[in-house]
């Protein structure tokens, strides 16, 4: 954030400002192109952009979101883009504010989420003389952007507003490019006066300049990547990594092949899902029988999958209809294609059945056992009492990670949204939960813990706009929660139906699975890897005005998920470290 500029003398009229004229034309063109959300961080140099955004919001043409923390703002914009498929515009002032967007820009780049970043800047004459809050912003995000443009400060010359509208259309097209969508960066210099009166006619002119845009069906496939029709013979696994989409499930169903579908793949449904794939791939009987693997999306949740793909005897087919970078561990893929289908013919039921049965035998259902109805209705008092006690003991058992992820998965329906943080819990869920056609997101582009709550907030605000139904649930560990605790600060009057569920085991237990945990001195490992914490989450919830619940048993967990959700709720679930 930047301290506000000194106010004009009382009673003075707003002065003419090329900054305001250019900012109004730029944002008006963005809205005309399809932008529905603008995220603003307050600052002095960016005031023309912020006030133009506020004017558009006041006219009902765009949804405006204001955040004081630029990192939170960046991930909020990311979440909005994930849900809507359109780029949100995020606006910051100059200096360190711009650097705080970098994590969200990198995630948008790796996850191919459209995002438009507008950073205000000092004019050319202020650079190189150590002017306050001035740094090199021209190539700030490097190769992560689809387009990076430095715009000189407007002077009021003829044609500047037309140029601003053209720049907006170019930026929107680059961010939404069907072959490789992602972040765009416009670095916009402004001179004083930094804001002035707005011309409403600019928005009308912008509406008339919207370009015709091609759709995904009309756009050519990624150059050089063919379509492939698979023969049925080889024993095949279908792998659906993050954001693979339903095409992976369709291929598995058509081929009658086992489906490894990560929880955020968008393909974890149907009868072919193999939850215990890690355990099976560690066993020679299953691993050595695989002859071909077809990969969709970006697998990130296991070591077993990339190790399998790097075996010379396994034919590897990578399906990548978009994106310059392709998932290809060991760089030994046999085929990189834009789409894949399977030839007609009978399925190998024995092959699929072996994987389905093997997975069922290795997955322990953590949900409570069905009630002993016979015992509960027994006419013998001792039998009836024993059954009642057994039921009470079952619902009073402490919550484990398995119980937690199972409860969250069962509580989430197709009209809801589920966001899973980069914590130990996502791997527990990936190896446990059954197939279910629900909307699941995770920031797996770089698999960082940054911005999980902010991303989920963007998803919630977008999915619930205009009366949209459902609840957005966020499942994450305590460190991921604390890393993004600033995202709990919402605007006054804005209360999305949002449940943040924190599995609190007092530190980073995800690192307990590393080899170093068995070789390093425990006190040193704990300090720099496990990083123990004893933060009172209830106090944080109170400070930010969130409803707070704690669930220590399955019964309390079920109560938390069945209670009406009318605003933001923090649910803390204490978990053991071991």
N, C-alpha and C positions, 0 to 999 in steps of 0.2 A: 504493500500500500504506500501511497504518497500523500503527504499532508496537503489539504486543499489549498488552492491558490487564494490569494487575498481577495476578498469580495469587492465588487465595484461600489463606489459611493452610493449611499441611499438615495433613491429617487432617480438614478441615472437609467436611461433606456439601454437595452442590449445593443452593442455595437455590431456593425456588419463584420462577419468573420468568414474568410475563405475556408477556415477549418470546419466550421459548422456546415457550410454549403456542400463541401466535399464529403463530409461524414454522412450527411443526410442522403446525398445521392448514392453513396456506396451502400449504405444499409438498406435503403429503399429497393435497390436492385437485388440485393441478396434475398430480401423477402419475396420480391416478385419472382425470383428464380426458384424458390421453394423452401427457403429457410423458415422454420417455424419457431425456433427458440434462440434467444440471445442471452448469454451469461456475461454479466458485467462485474468487474472488480473496480471499486472506486479509486480514482487517482486524478492528478491535476492535468498532465499532458494528454490524457485520453478523454477529457471531459466532453469534447464535441461528439465523440462516438457514443459515450454513455448517455448524453442527453438526447441524441438522435434516436437511440434505442428506446429510451423512455417515451419519446413522442410516438413512436410506432406502437409501443405497447398500449399507451393511452388511447390510441385510435383503434385498438382491437385487432391489429394486424400481425402481432407476434407475441409470444409468451416471453416475458422478461424474468430473469433470475439474477439476484444480486448476492455476491459472496465476498467476504473480506479477505479470504485466503486464496491466493491464486492457484495453489496446487489442488485444493478442493474444487475450485471453479473449473479447472481443466478436466478433472475426472467426472464432475457433474455433466459437463458438455459431452464427454465420452459416453456416459450412460444414456443421455438423450439421443445421441447418434445411434447407439446400439438398438434402442427400442424403435425409433422412427425410421431408421435407414437413411435419414437426411442429415447433413452436417449441421451441428449447432455452431453458432459463432460465439467465441469467447474473446473478451476485450480486456486488455490490461494497459497500464501506463508503462513508462520506460524503466530501465534499470533492473534491479533484482527481481521485480515482478515478472519479467519475461522468462527468467530462468526457472521460476517455480512451475511453469507450464511444461517444462521439458519431460518429466515422467509421463504425463498424459499423452504428449505428442509421440513419444516412443511407443507407448502401448497402442495408440491408434495406428501407428505405422505397422507394427508387427501383427496386429489383429485386423488390419484393413478396415478400420472404422472411419467414415468420413468426418472431418473436423476442420473448422476454419478458425485460425488464430490471427487476431488483429492486435499487434503491439504498437502502441504509440511511441514516437521517437522524437528526439531533438532534431532541429534542422541541421543541414550540413555545416554551417558556420559554428555550431556549438560542439562539434566533434574535434578531438585532438587538442582541446584547450582545457581539459579537466573541468568541464561544466558539470554542475551538480546532476546526479542521477543520469549520467550519460555514459554509455558503453557501446561496444560493437554489437549490434543486433542484426546485421545484414545477413549472416549465415548462421544464425544461432542454433538451429536445429539440424544443420548439416543434411546428410542424405536421408533423413527420416521424412522429409516433406516431398509431396508430389509436385509442388510449385512453391517457390520462394521469390517474392518480389519486394524490392525496396522502392517506395514511392516518395518522391521529393515533396516538400511542403507546398501545398497549394498557395497561390498568390492572388487568386481572383481572376486570372486570365480566362479569356473565352475558351470554351471547350473542356475545361477541367472537370466539370460535373459529368459530361458525356464520357470522358476518360475514366472517371471513377466508376460509372455504371458498367463500362466495358471490362474493367478490372474485376468487378464483382462477378460478372458472368464467367470470365476466364477462371477465376478461383473456384467458383461453384462446380464448374465442369471438371476441373482437375480433382477436386475432393471426391466427387461422385463417380469418377471414371470406372466403368464397368469392369475393365480388365485389371485395374489395380487401384481401388479407392483408398483414401487415407487422408492424412493431415496436409493442410495448406497454410503457409505463413505469409501474411502481408505486413511488412514493417512500414508504418505510416508516419511520416514526419509532419509536425504541425508547428506553426509560429503563432505568437501572440497577435491579435486576441484569440485565445484558445477556444472561445465559443461566442455565439451571438444569436441573432434571431434566425428561426428556421423558416424555410420556404415550403409550404405544403404542396406546391405544384410539382416539386421534384419527385415526390412519390408517384404522382399520376403519370409523369413522364417515364419513370422507371417501369411502370406496369406495361407500357406499350413496347418495351424493348426486350421482352422475354424471348429468348431463342427457342426454337424447336429442339427438343432433346430426344435422342434415340433411346429406346427401351432395351432391356436385357435381351429380349427375344430377337430384336433387330440387329443387335451388335454382333460382330464376328467373334469367334472364339479366340483364345490367346494364340498368337501366331506360332506356328510350328508344333502345336500340340494336337495330335489327331484324336479322332474317336476310335475306340477299340471294342471289338466284339469278342468275348471270351469263350473258349471251348469249355466243355463241362468236365473233362477228365481229371485234371489235377485236383488234389485235395486242397481246398482253398479256405483261407480266413479272410474276413472283411474287417478292416480296422477303421473305426471312425474316431478321429481325434477331435479336438476343440473346433467347433463351428463347422463340422462336416456337413450337417444338414441331412434331410430325409433321404437323399439319394443313396446314402450308404445303406440304410435299412432296406430300401427298395431292392438294391442289388443282392443283399443277403437273402431276402425273401424269394427273389426270382431264382437265385442259384441254389437255394436250400443249404446255405453255408453258415457256419457259426459267425456271430457278430460280436466283435469287441468294440463297445461304444462307450467312450468316456462320458462322464455325467454332463458335461457342457457341450457335447457333440451335436445335440439336436437330432440324434439318431437312436437314443436309448429307449426304444420301445419295440414291440413285436416279440415273437416267440423265440427268435434266434439269439437274444442277448445272453452273453456269457459273463457273469459277474466275477467269477473266480479265475479270470484269465491269467493273472500273475502266477497263482499257484500251479495252474495247469502247464503254463509255459516253462516252469522250472523243472517239470518232469519229462524225462526222455521220451516216455511213451507218447505224449501229446506233441511236444516240440519237434521231435525228429520225424513225425508223421506229416507235418505241414510241408506242402510242395509249392504253394503259391500264396502270396499275400497281396490284397488290394487295399490301398490306403487312401482315405479321404481326410481332409482337414489337417489339424496340427496336433498329433499325439504328444502329450507332455507328462503323463501321470505314472509312467512306469519305465523301468530300465529294460524289462523283458522284451517289449515290442521293438525298440531300436536294435537290440542284440539279435533278435530273430531276423530282422530285415537285412542285417549285414552278413548273414550266412550265405556262402556262395551257392549252395545247393537250392536255395529258395528263390523262386522267381518273384520279383517285386515290381508291382505296378502302382504308380503314384497318380492319383486323379487330382489335377490342379487346373480347373477351368479359368482361374484368374491368379494374378500375383506374379511379380517378377521373381521373387524368392520362392523356392519349392522345398518342402520337407523331404530330405533325402539323406538320412544318416549313412555315413561311410561313402557317400557319393556313388553308390553302386546300383541304383535303380535300373531295372531292365527297360522299363517303359515309363515315360511321363506323358500323360494324356489329358485331354480336356474333358472327356466323358467316357463311360464304360457301360457295356450291357453284356448280357449272357445269351448264348444261342439257345434255341428251344431244345427241350429234351427232359428226360427223367432226372430227378435229384438223387443224390447219394444219401439216403436216410440214415444209414449206419454212421456215416461221418458226422453229420449234424447231431445225431442222437448221442454219440459218445461224448461230445463236448457239453451238451445240455445236461446229461446225467452226471458227468464229472463235476460240473459247476454246482449243481444242486447238492451233491454229496459234501462239498467243501464249504458251502455257505451256511452259517448258523443263523437262523431267523431270530433276531433279538426282540421281536414283538411279543407281548404277553401271550401265554398259552390260552386257549379257549377255556372258558369257565367249566368247571365240573358240574354240569347241570343236574346230573343224577344225584350227586352228593348234596347239592344245594336244595334239592327238593326231596331229600330222603326223609322218611318218617322216623328215622332213628336220630335222636337229638345229637348224639356224639358224632355221627357221620356228617350231619348238617353243619355242626359247629366247626369240625375239622376243615370242611370245604370253605367255609367263610373265612377262617383264619388263613388258609392257603391263598385265597384271593387277596386278602389284605396285605399279606407279606409280599405278594408279587408286585402290587402297585406301589408299595413302599420301598422297594429296592432302590439303591442309589443309581443314578443315571450314569451309564457308560457312553463312550463315544459312539458305539454301535447303536445303542438305544436312542441317542440323540439324533443321529443322521436318519435313522429309520422313522422316528416320529416326525421330523421335518419333511421328509419325503412323502409320507402318508398324508400329511396335513396340506400339501400343496396340490392345487387343482389346475386344469388347463387355463382358467381365467386368471390365475395368480402368476407371479414371477418369483423365481428363486435365483439368488446370487450367492455364489460360494467363493469364499476368500481363499487365498493361497496359504492355507494352513494344513495341519495334519488331517483335519476333518474331511477335506475333499478327497483324499486318498482312501480314507475309511469308507466314505460313501461310494467311491468308484468300485471298490471291491465287494460291496454289499447289496446296494439297493437294486430292486428288480426293474425291468423295463416299464416305463410309464411316459406317456406323451404329454409332458409338461414343458414350460419354457424355463430353461436353465441357462444362466450366464456366469462366466468367470473371466477375470482378466488374465488369460493364459498366453497372450502374445509374448510377454516377457516373464509371466508367472511371478510378478512382484506382489508384495503386500500393500503397495501404495494404493490409496484411493478407493478401497473396496466399498466403504459406506457412501462416499460421494457418487461413485458409479451407480450404486443401487438407488440412490436418491433420484438421479436423473432418469433411471428406468421407471421408477415409481411415478414420478411427475408426468412423464410422457404417457405411460400406459393408463393412468387415471385421469388424464385430461379429458375434458368434455364429458365427464360422468362415466369414464371407463371403469369396469368392475374389477374386483380382485384385490389381493394383498401382495405386496412385495416383501419377501423374506430374505434376510441376509444371514448366512451361516458362516461364522469365522471364528478364529482363535483369539485369545486375549491380546497377543502382540499385534496382530493385524488390526484389531479394534483400536488399540491405543495409538497405533501409527496414524490413524485417520480420525482421531477423536474430534478434530476441528470440524468435521463434516456434520456433527450433531447440531451445529448452530444453523438453524433455519430462519428464514425471514418471518417476521411477525404475520400471523394470519395464514401461513402456509403450513398445512399439516397433512402430508401424504400418509396413506395407510401403509406403514412401514414397520416391520418387525426386525430388529437387529438382535440376532441370537448369538451370544458369545459363549463358546465352550472355554471356560476359564480353568486352565491347569497350571496357572501361575508362572508361565514362561514359554519358551519355544521348544516344546517337546518334539516337534518335527525333526529337530537336529539329533535327538537321541538315536535315530536310526542310522546316522552316519558312522563310518568306520572309526573316525576320530573319537567318538564317544567311548569306544572300548580301549583306546590306547592313551588318551590324554588324562592327566590327573583330574579327578572329578571336580575339585574346587576351581581349577582353572577353566575347565570346560563349562561349568555352570556359569561362571562370570561372563565369559565372552561369547558363548553359544546359546545356552539355555536362557540366560539373562532373566533371572527370577524377578517377579514384580508382585506387589501387594496393594495395588491401587484399589480403592473402594469404588466400584463401578456404580453403586447406587448413588453416591455423592455426585458423580459426573452426570448421571441421568437427571438428578434434581437440579443441578446447576444449569443444564441446557433446557430444562422444561419438558423432559421426556417422561412418560409413564415408565415405571420400573417394576419388573417381576423377577423373582428368583425361583428356579425349579430345581429341586434336589432329588425328586423321585419321578417315576413315569407318570404317576397320577397328576402331579403338579405340572408336568410338561404338557400332558393332554389338556389340562385346564387352561393353560396359557394359550394353546393353539385353538381352542374352541371358544374362547372369550371374544366378544365383538371387538373389532379393531377399527377405531375411528380416527386415529392419529398415530404419531410415532411412539413405538414401544421398545424398550430395551429389556431383553430377557437374558438373565445371567444363569448359566448352568455350570456349577462347580464340577470339575472332573479331576480324577486322580492323575498324577504324572505317569505312573507305570502303565 
